[in-house]
Amino acid sequence: MSRRVVFAFAVCAVVALGAGCTRIVAKPGSTSLEDFPVSCARDQVFDRALSFAQERNLEVKVLEKSSGLIRFERSALDASDLDSYCVFPLVNSRTGAPIAGTFVSWGDEYEGRSVGAVNLNLLLSDSGSSGTKASLRGNWSVVMVGHRFEYSGPINSKGTTEDELRRYLEESE
């Protein structure tokens, strides 16, 4: 047999064997971004946003009242926090289905540990005489270390915290 034929058989065998393999892959998240109006003055919305952070133990890292920028952070989200706020990122390479479904069950099944963090940036700008435009950007990340897989990077938000903040600010109307 010629080398080309042997090489072709080898490639076919590798492809055939690899086609049935299922792997765990990470589905990295992206930044969430939401714009919404609030029907009250920017200063009132600003103060209300700080109250929201205080009630939820979010650390205020950047506070620029003149520009309307607030940056909230919370580090050390545990697996149950991550299950409440984020989409589980590890999926079956063939089906796209989550391999464990939750951060807690992944930790149990794969003898793993997950630690997450969140950064929320809220930018408030005047929108007429009695209104405020709010722009909220969320970045969620996780470090997962387990027996058979490790992942560190961005994950998708379920929008829970973002929705809570929007509703909280709208209550000030």
C-alpha positions, 0 to 999 in steps of 0.5 A, a space after each residue: 500500500 502506498 503511504 497516501 492510502 495508509 495515511 488516509 486510513 489513519 485519518 479516517 480511523 482517528 476521525 471515526 474514533 473521535 466522533 464518538 467522544 464526548 468532552 466537557 467544554 466551557 461555554 464562556 459568558 459575556 457581559 450583560 448590558 441593560 439600559 432602562 429609564 427611572 422616573 425620578 432625579 438622578 441624585 435620588 436614583 444614585 442614593 437609592 443605588 447605594 442603598 441597594 448595595 448596602 443591603 446586599 453586601 456589595 462593595 462600592 469600588 468606584 463612586 463618582 457622583 458628578 459623572 453618575 458612575 457607581 461600580 459595585 463588586 462582590 467577591 467570594 461568591 460560593 457555589 450556592 450564590 453562583 447557582 442563584 445568579 449565574 448560568 452553569 458554564 460546563 457543557 457536554 461537547 456533543 449535546 451542549 447540555 450542562 454536565 452537572 446543571 449546578 455549581 453545587 452538584 458539580 462540586 459534589 460529583 467532581 470533587 470540585 470547588 467554585 468561587 465567583 465574583 461580580 462587578 456591576 457598573 451603573 451609569 446614571 445620566 439625566 433624561 429630561 427634567 424628572 427622569 434618569 437613564 440607567 445603564 447597567 453592565 454586569 461582569 460575572 466570573 468563576 474559578 472552578 477547580 475539580 477532579 477532572 476539569 478546571 475552568 477560570 473565566 467569565 460566565 453568564 448572568 441569569 439576570 437576577 441581581 440586575 433585575 433586582 437592582 432595576 426594580 429597586 431603583 424603579 420603586 423610588 419613582 
